[in-house]
Amino acid sequence: MFSELENECINREVERLNLPNSRIKHFAPVSYAQAGEDVILEGMLAARLSKSQRAWESVFYVEIGANHPISTSNTYLMYQRGAQGVLVEPNPELGTLIRTVRPRDVLVPSVVLPTSRASATLFIGNAHELSSLNEAHIKSFGDFDGLGGVREHIEVSAIAINELLTPYANKIDFLSIDCEGLDYDLVEAIDHERIKPAIIQCEPSEHFLGGNTARIIDLMESRAYRLAAVTDLNVIFEKLN
């Protein structure tokens, strides 16, 4: 899927090197994720759909830490294709936006934890993308172009990851986990004998948890997933069988 915008990377580089450009226009791919993960996922899922002769409308995802319904979303591109799923977002301000923009998706307005608990404190960052259960994780980004720091903290409902995923255990094509420092703990807690998403993406937060990327890779490989892609922020795994 391509946008209506020309690929400025090509145009700038051709101009910098004083080369003749090609005679056709180059359009940039549509992407809403933070580091192009949705384009990678689109290709991976398209291959799986082609092989199994399924339509995009059959694709089901769960995005834990959905944040904004469009900006930095790992699943909005899939949603545009006709897919649907569950968006987990405890920030009520963002939840309102999700309900408005993505009516086919189910919103779970809770935080997700490795084990069961009734509630938890959510620290909301001045940049919503940094919001976390761990205040230190937000502060680790420093000034963040003037958007760093904590705006407020609120008490929100909580749900254990297996409680969240079990109703969809046999139908998850894509599981996204972006919980600002909690990703390894959540992935480790998944009942992998029963819950086997075809593709899993998570954010190691390597700057805050040194060595976390390697820990996640080791864990996922022990569960018969292969490392399919690495971006500046995330690691993406595909189930082998």
Buried (B, 14 or more C-beta within 10 A) or exposed (E): EEEEEEBEEBEEEBEEEEEEEEEEEBBBBBBBBBBBBBBBBBEBBBEBBEEEEEEBEEBBBBBBBBBBBBEBBBBBBBBBBEBBBBBBBBBEEBBBBBBEBBEEBEBBBBBBBBEEEEEBEBBBBBBBBBBBBBBEBBBBBEEBEEBBBBBEEEEBEBBBBBBBBEEBEEBBBBBBBBBBBBBBBBBBBBEBEEBBBBBBBBBBBBEBBEEBBEBBBEBBEEBEBEBBBBBEBBBBBBBEE
